[in-house]
């Protein structure tokens, strides 16, 4: 089992999205008591006010929820873990953060099976493989343990019986990013970088981009290139591709590490000034800096904080209601971060995007 990491530097939410967060939390619980919650912050194995937590809830056990992740030390999930911690403090629960550091499905399955054996009260798992988690999910549900997916999900026709998915609609986000790419590069050579092809947290995005470009009928030649899970490898792969394809008109990516790398190569070779466009996903500090400098046209915010906060709320309500309050799938959305709105991210330090570990009221 993995303990809390030191928080990596991340970037903040805008005011409008912060109000959306409050609204989402209230609608997800259906209980106005959340508005009067305690603001005490605790570690992942403590709660804010004993088993009762905050709000007008009856006394209940300090339920333990296990989050199974595919890249447990990745900075992207810093705000996700803050969301988990905040929800656990609010509701009087605990959590464990387990899985793999390098997207090894077998390690994730082992972690999920261990959570089942330890009689966890609920499991949230990033379903990055279409079949590997089917049997553990069935075993958990048979043992009375609710299972949600977050950040990554199986296809709609999957036999996996997880109760709900909390995260971005990945294929639809790819379609929207594809449309954005078409508006920037109406013709020519365009490349899409992907860290781990086939992984269900990012493959649907590049599929959506591909389909959007294909369906547009525009004379765009779109290539898909794997970069690898390690940031240094991603940077090397992006640079090598550019040096071998200097006629490129656009370089885009569907994961945080590859997006950061695209921005760095765009800056190194002054590609924006040559009319080459770039963009991608997530809010790494380097990525936001490259957007601010104009080297990247955009990056996409998928609200990682909500991908931790909302699963805890839904698992809690399932347990509190004896299963009557069934979890519901929640799309955490897509927001294009461009030069027009990136400064809000750069100037505000909050837990919502992992740029600070402090609880603050942002005005």
N, C-alpha and C positions, 0 to 999 in steps of 0.2 A: 504494500500500500504506500502511496506517495503522499508526503506532507506538503504543506503550502510552500510554494516557491517564492523567492523574492520577486516583487512585481516588476515587470518590464515597463519601459516607458511607452505609453500609448497616448492617444489624443482624444479630445472631448466631443460630447454631443452638442448640437445647437439648442438654443432655447426652445424652439418649436418642437423639437423632438423630445426634449426633456418633459414638456407638458404631455406629449404623447405617451411617454413612459408612465407617468402617473395615471393617465387614463387607462392604459393597457393593464396596469396592475389592478386597478379597481374593477375593470370589466372581467378580468381573468378570475378574480375571486368571487365577484358578485356580492361582496361584503364591504359595506362602507367602513367597517372597523379598521380596515387597513390604513385609512387616512389618519388614524390616531395612533399609529404604531410607535414603538420605542425606536430611538435612533442609535441605540448602543451597538457598537461594532465588536465582534468577537472572532476568535479563531475558528477553524472549521469543525472542531469537536466540542463547541460550547454553544449555549443559546443565550438570548438576551435577558430573559426573565423566567428561568426555570422551564418546566415542561409546558407552562401555559403560553409562553411567548407574549407577543403584543396583541391587542385587539380583544374583542368580546368572545373569545373562544373558550369552550369548556376545557377543564384539565385533561391532558392527554399525555401519552408516553413521549419521550424525546426520540421521535422516529429518526432512523438513520437512512439516508438516501445515498446511493452509490452512483457516481458519474463515471462511465467508462469512455475514455477518450483515445483518439488515435495519435495525437502528438502532444503528450502531457506537459511538455516543457515549452511549447510554442507560445510566443508572446501574444499571439492573437487571442488566446483564451484567458489572458489576465483579467479583462473586464468580465468575462463569463464567470470566472471564479469569484470575483467581487459580487456579481449578481447572486450566485449561490450562497455566499456568506451572508449577504444582506437579507435574503429571504429566510435563511435558517435562523438568523438572529431575530427576525420579526416574528417567526412562527414557532420558535422553540424546538428546532430540529438540529440534527447534525448531518455531516456529509463526509464522504471519502472520494478522493480524486485518483483514479487508477487507469491502467490501460497500457499503451505503448508510446515510446518516445519517437518512433520512426514508422508509424503506420503499418506495423506488423499485425495482421488480423489475428493470427494465432495467439499473440500475447493479449489482445483485447478479449478474445473468447475465453482464455484462461482466467482473466480478471473478472469477467462476467460470471463464469461458473463459480469462482471463489465467492463472489457476492451472494449468489444463490445459496451456496453451502453455509455461509455465515448468517443466513436468514435476514438479509437486508430488508428494509421496509418498503423500498422502492428503488428502481433502477432507471437511470437515463443513459442511453448509449448512442454514440454517433455511428449510425449504420452505414459504414463506408463500403461494405461488401454486400452484394445482392442476396447471398444465400447463407453465409457463414454463421449468421446470428439467429437463424430460424429456430434451430433446436434449443439453444439457450433461452430464447424468448419464450418458447413453448414451456420449457421446464420451469421458468420463473413464474409464469402465469398459473401453471398447474399447482405451484407451491403457494399461490395467493399473493405473489409479489407483483405489483403493477410495473409495467415497462413502458417507457416513453423513448422516442428517439429525438435527438437534438442535433443541429448543425448539418447532419447528413441523414438521408432517408432512403429507403428502398423504393423501387418503382411502384406505381399504383396497383399493378397486377401481381405484386409479390404475395406469397403465402405467409409472409411474416405477420404475426398477430399483435405487434406493438399497438398500444392504445391510441397514440397520437404522435404527431411530429411538431416540434417547435423549432423554427428556423426559417431561413429564406427559401422561397420557391425557386430552386436553383435553375431549373430549365427556363422558367419565365424570365429570370434575371438575365440569363444568357441571351434570350431573344431581345430584351431591351438594350443590352450592351451591344448586340449585333446591329440593331437599328442605329445606335449612336455611332458605331464605327462607320456604317454606310454614309452617315451624314458628314463624317470627317474625311473619309477616303472613298469617293464614289467609283474609283477604278484603280487597278494596279495590283501589285503584290502586297499581301497582308499576312502576317504571321500571328498565330495564337500560341502562347507558351503555357504549358501545364506541368505542374510538378510531378504528379503521379497519375498517369493516364489510367482510366478505369475506376479510380476511387470515387465513390458516390458523393463525396462532398464537393468535388470540382468537375468531374466529367460531364454532368448534366449542363453545366454552364457553357463549356466549349461546344457541346452538342447544340445548344440553343443559338450560340453565335454562328456556328456553321449553317444551321437551318435558316437563320434570318438572312444571311448573305446569299445563300443559294436561292431562297424564295424571292429575293429582291430582283433577281435577274440582272443585277449590275455586273459589269465586267471586272470582277474582283477575283483574284486567285488566292484562296485562303489555305494556308498550310498550318498544320498542328505539330508542335515540337515539344518533346518531353525535356524537362530541365533537371529533375531530381528533387529529393526532399530537403537536402542541405542547402542553405543560402549561398555558400561559396560556390557550390556546384551550379546553382541556378545562374549566378552572375557570370560564371565562365561560359555556360551554355548560351546565354543571351548574347554575350560579346562575340563568341565564335560564329553564331548564326549571322549576326549583322556583318561581320567582316567578310563572310562568304556570300552575302546577298545585299550588296550596297545599293541595289536598285529598289529596295523595299520602300513601300509608301506608308506602312503602318505596323507598329509592334505593340501587341496587347497581351494580357495575361489573365488567368482565371484564379490565381492564388496569390496570397500576400507576398511570399518570398520572390516569386517570379516578377510580380508587379514592381516591387522595390528595385529589382535588378534591371528591369526595362528602364526605369527612371534614371538609374545611375549610368547606364550606357547611353541613353539619350543625352544626358548632360556631358559625359566624357567626350563624345564626338559631335557635340553641338547640332544634334539632328533636328531639333525643332526649327532652327534657323534654315535648315535645308528643306523644310516643308514636310518632314516626316512626323507622323502623329503617334501618340502612345497613350496607354491607359490600362486600367485593370481593377483590382479588388483590394479592399481592406485598408487599414489606417496606420501602417507602420510609420514611425516618425520620418524616415527617409522618404517614403512615398508622399507624405503630406508636404514635405519640403520641396520635392520635385514638382508637385502640382502648383505650389505657390510660386516657384521659379518659372513656370510655364513649360517645363520639360515634359510633363505629363498633362494631357488634356483633361483627364478625370481619374478618379478612383471611386469605388463603390463601398458604401457603408451598409453592413447588414445587421447592425445593432447586436453585437456579441453579448452585451450585458443582459439583454432580455433572454438570450439563449441559455443563461444560467438561472436567472430569477424566475422565469415563468414555469420551467419544469418543476422546481421545488414547490411553487404555489399549487400546481395542479396535482402533484403527488400527495401533498399535504391534504388537500380537500378530498381526494379519493379516500385516504385513510380515515379522515375525520368523519366522513359521511358513510363509511362502511361500503364504499363502492358506488353509492347512489350518484355522487357527483363525478360523472365520467369525464376524463380528460378530453380536451378538444384541440385539434390541430390549429396552430397559430403561425401565420406568416409574419416574420419579423421585418420584412420589407426590404426595400432598395432605395437608397438615396445617392444620387450622383454628387460627389464632392468635386468641385471645380475651383478655378482661381477666384470665382465670384464669392464662394462661401467658405473657402478653406481657412481663412484667418480665424474664424470662430473656433475651429478645432485646434489651431496652433496656440491660441491665447488663453484658453480655458483649461484648467487642470482639474479633472474629476475622476471618480471611480467608474463612471459610465463608459469611458473609453480606455480606462486603465492608466491614465497619465498621472494619477495620484492615488495613494491608498487612504486618503482622509475623507471623512464624511463632511460634505460642505453643502450649504444651501446656495445655489447659484442664482444671482439676481440679474 
